[in-house]
Amino acid sequence: MTQINPKNVTANERGVIRIYGIDLPADQIQLFAERHETGGDDPWPLRASLGVTADLNEDSIEIVDVEALGEIGLAGYLTLGNGVAPADVEPYRELLTGVQGHVAIVFSSAFKGAAQTLAPAAPLRFIAAFREEGAPVTFEALPDDSAKGSLSDAPRKKPVSDAAMSGRVATIALLVMALLVWLMIKIAG
């Protein structure tokens, strides 16, 4: 797994999942996680606790009650539900198993492609960051010999000659004139 800097979000960051514990009683979680029309310096306490001022995509932030995950647990939720490689989660399994209460799962897409520096503050507590497992990219030769060759071997399309272009223009002009004659006959009759 490549090292992830949990505090720095780059403009081209994709596939990073940051996990934060929320140190609040269960009855205050919803108020903390939702945007509010009024109140305080920042109408969205979660954003303020992340330490960012830029707008965030609410759909890319999940608030999860760890107990509601049951036997699957937070580690299973990351691997089975969010595409993190089991090998990346394994060194953190004990830490993730010990997490209780609610967590905020913040995906890269929450930052809308804007580079930012996060400064998480209470009640958020950074737990871990992971990268989604991508499909490995491989470049193998195609199995059929007909796939071999180069573009220079491909036949080139001849440019349209002036005579052919003039013929096309004349055909269109004749069609337009025929349509006009037909229209005049239809109106007169």
ABEGO torsion letter per residue (X at the ends): XBBBBAABBBAABBGBBBBBBBBBBAAAAAAAABBBABEEABABAAAAAAGBABBBBAAABBBBBAAAAEAAEAAAAAAAAAGBBAAAAAAAAAAAAABBEBBBBBBAAAAGGBBBBBBBBOABBBABBBBBBBBBBBBBBBABAAABEBAAABBBBBBBBAAAAAAAAAAAAAAAAAAAAAAAAAAAX
